[in-house]
Amino acid sequence: MIERYKQYLKLEKSCSSNTLDAYLKDLKKLEAYVKEAGKGLLDVTLDDLHHFFASLHDMNIHPRSQARILSGIRSFYRFLVLEDYIQADPTELIENPRLGRKLPDVLTVEEIDNIINSIDLSKTEGQRDRAILEVLYSCGLRVSELCNLCLNDLYLREGFIRVLGKGGKQRLVPISPRAIDELQRYFEQRADIQPKHGHEDYVFLSFRRGSKLSRIMVFHIVKVQTEAAGIHKVVSPHTFRHSFATHLLEGGANLRVIQAMLGHEDITTTEIYSHIDTHRLRQEIIECHPRNIKFNKKNKR
C-alpha cells in the first residue's frame, strides 16, 4: 500500500525526491504511534490523529513542522480514499496548526556584497562559490534549483536562465549582468574539472569529486562566508532568496512579477516573503485610490 502511494507521489503528483522522503518519513512516525495502540494505518480515526499531534506538541515539535507532517498525512489518506482502501478520510476535520508569520532575517544589499566579497579568490573553489552566491541572489533560486541547474538551462546571451521548480514546473528567470560575469569567470576554471559520469551538464560541480554540488555543501558555503564577512545573522541559501524578493518589492516591483520570479502558484505565498513598507504602501494608496485622485486634482486647481 505504501509502495503504491510512493509511486502515486512520484508519477502522478510529480513530487521531488525531497518531498517524497519527507512524506514517507512523517508517515512512518504516525505508523509507529498507532502501532503502540495495536492499530494499523487503515484503522486511524480523527481521535487518533488528535492524540498523535498532541504528542508532537508535547515533544516541542514546531507548529510549522507539525503543519508539514499534517500535509503529508493528508496526502496519504486522500490517496487511500482515491484507491478505495478506506471510505472516509480521517484528516478532513483536523485543523491546521496555527502558524506565526516569523520570517527569516533579510540581508541588506551591502551585507550581501560583503558576504560575496569575503570569498578568497586565491582558493580553487573561490570563483565557483562567488558565482553560486551571486546567482542565488540575482535569480532568487531555491537551493535545490541551484544544485540542479544545467548548462543547457543557461541563455546568457539573452539574459535568462531556465529553472526547474517544484513539481517539475519550469520558469524563465532573468539573470543580472553581474551574475553572468561571475559565471563566465567560473566556467574558465570549470573547464579543468573532469565531471563524474552523468554529471557533465550540471553547472556547479565539486572540484574534487566532479559531481554536482549537494544542498548541504551550498549551506556550508553560505555559513562559512557569512562568518567570514562578520555578519551575525542566521543566514542560509533561502535568506538570499528572501532578500531577492524583499529588495524587488522595495524597489517598486509588482507582487505578481515577484510571484513569477519565485515560481509560486499562489500569490499569498509570495506575500510571506514581502516586508511591505507601510509608508510606501500609504503613498501608493493616496496616489492610486480614485477618491484621493479626485481630491488631489481638486486641490491643484
N, C-alpha and C positions, 0 to 999 in steps of 0.2 A: 504493500500500500504506500509506504513512504518512498519506495523506489519509483513508483508511478507518479507520485507527487513531485519528486525531483525532476523527472522527465517533463512534467507539465510546466514547471517553473522555467526550465531550460529552453524548451521548444516552443511552448505556446505563449508564455509571458516574457520571453527573451530577457530573463534576469541575468545580471552579471554574475561572475563567479563569486564575488564578494557578498552580494545579496543572497545568493544561493546558500553559501556557507553559513551566513548569519541566521537565515530562516531555519535551516536544519539543526543548527546548534541550539537555538531557542526552543525548537520543538522537542529536542531531547530533554531539556530542562523540565518541560511540562510532563513528558512521558515518565521521567524519574519521579516527579512529585506524585502523580496519580497512582503510580505503581505501588507506592507505600500504602495507599488506601485499598490496594487489591483491585485496581481498575486498569483498563486499557484506554487508549486514545479515543476509541469509538464510544466509550461509556461516559465521557466527560459531560458534566452538566454546568449550568450557569453558576451554581453554588461552588462547584469545584474550581471554576476559574476565578471567582471572587476570593476564595481561600488561597489560591496559588499566587495571585497578585498581592494579596495581603502579606504573604510570606516574603515576596520580593521587597515590599516596602519595609518589612522588619529587618531585612538584610541590608537596608540603606542603599538599595539599587535606585539610581537617579530616575526621576519621572520620565526623562527623555529616553532612557534605556528601556524603561517599562513600556513606553509607547511603541518603541521599535519591536519589542518582544510581542506585544499585542498585535501589531501589524502582521507579523509572521504567522502567528497562531490563527488570526482571522483568515488569512490567505489559505491556510491548510484546511480549515473547516468549510470554507466555501468550495474548495476542491472536492471535499468528501460529499457535500450535497450534490454538486455537479455530476459526480460519478456514481451517485446512488448508494454510497456506503452508509449514509445516515439520511434521515428525513428532515431534521430541523438543525439549524446552525446554532450552537450554544453561545456563540460570541455576539449574536445580534443585539442583545440587550446590555452588553457590558460597555461601560463608559470609558472614554479615553482618559488617561491620567492628565491632570491639569499641569500644563507646561508654562513655565515662565518664559519671558522673551529676552533672556540674558544672551547678549551677543558677544562674540569674541572681540578682543581688542582690535582696533583698527590702527594700521601703521600710517604715519604721515608720509608724504612723498619724500621728505628729507630722510626719514628713518629707512625707507626702502632703498634710497640711494646709498645710505651709509652701510646697509647690510650688503648690498651688491659690491660696493667699493672696498669692503673689508676682505674680499676674496684675494688670496695670494696667487697672482697670475704666474708666478715662477714655478708653482706646482703643476704636475702633469694634468691634473683634472681641473685646474683653476678656471680656464676658459669655458670648459663644459659647464661647471657649476654656475658661472656667471650667466651663461646662456639660459640655463634652467630657470634661474630666479627671474630673469628679465622676461622670459616667455610666460611664466606663471602670472606675473603682474600685468604684463602687456595684454594678455588674452583672457585672464580670469579663469584659467582652467582648473578643473579638479585634478588632484594628484594622479588618479588613475588615467585620466585623459592625457596628461603629460607623458606618463610612462608608456602609454600605448600609441603615442604619436609616431607616425611612419613618414619616411622620406616622400612617398607619393601622396602624402596629405598636405605637402607644402606647396603653395603657389606664391612664392616670394616675389616674383616679378609683378604679380597682380596685387600683392599686399594682403593675401588671405591665407588662412590655414583651414583644413577640413578636420573637424573634431568628431570623434565617435563618443557620444554621450551615453547616458543611462538608457537601458532598453535597446541598445544598438541604434539609437537615433543620431543622425548626422546633422551637423550645422556648420555653416561657414562663419569664421570669426576673423575680423580684421587684425592684422599684426603690425605693430609700430615699426618705423624705420630703424629705431634703436635696437629692437629685438632682432630684426633681420640682420643687422650688422654684427650683433653678438653671435648669432647662429652661423653666419658665414665665416667668422673667425674660428669658431669651434670646428667647423667642417674641415678646415685646413689640418687640424690635429686628428680628427676622426678618420681621415684617410689612412692614418698609420695603424689603426686598430684592425685586428683580424676578427671579424664578427663570428660568433658561435653560429653553427648551422641552424637556420630557422629564425635568426635574429638580425639578418643582414639589413632589413628595411627599417628597423627601429631607429629613431633619431638619436635618442640618448642611450649610450652604451657604457658599460663598465670597461675601463681601460685594462683591468687585469683579467677579467673573465670573458670579455667580448659579448656578454649577454645584455639584454635590455635592463635598465635600472629598475629596481624594486621600489615600491611605495616607501618601505622602511628607509631605504638609502636616501630618498628625497627628503624625508622627515629629518634624517640625521644631518644632511647638508644645511637645511634651514636652521636647525638648532645650533649647529656649530658657528655659522656665520652671524646669527643673531647675537650670540655671546661675544663673538669677536668684535662686533660693532658696539658693544656696551649697552645694548638695549634690554631693559629689564621688564619685558612683557612676555606673556605666554604666546609664542608665535609658532605657527605651523604652516604648511603649504596652503591650507584653507584660509589663513589670515591674509595671504596675498590676494586670493580670490575675493574675499570680503572687502578688502581695501580697494580693489579694482572697481567693484560695484559702487562703493561709497563715494569714491573720487569722481566717477562718472556722474553720479547724481548731483554732487556738489558743483560740478562743472556745468550743470544745466541739461544733462541728457534726459530724454524721455524714459519713463519707467518701463515702457513696452520695449524700447530699444535694449535696455539693460537685461530685460527678461530674455530676449532673443539671444543676446551675447552669452548669458549664463546657461541657456538651454533648459529653462524652467517651463514646465507645462502650464502651471498655474501662476498668475500674477501675484497671488497672496504669498507665495514662496519667495518671490523677488523682494517683496516689501520687508521681509525679515532681514534682508541684507542692507536695508537702507536706513541710514540715520538722517532723517529729513530735518533740515534746519528750519526751525519754527519761524524765524524772521523772514527767510526766503519764501516759505510757504504762504505767510501772510501777505507778502508783497505780490505774489502771483495771483492770489485771490482778489486783492484790491485792483490789480491791473486787468484781470480777465472776467470777473463776475459782471453780468450785464447791469446790475443796479449801480455798481461802482463806476463802470464806464460812463453811464448816463450822467452820474453825479459829477465826475471829473470834467466831462465835456461842458456841462452847465457852468462850472466854476471858471473854466478857461475863457468864457465869453466876456 
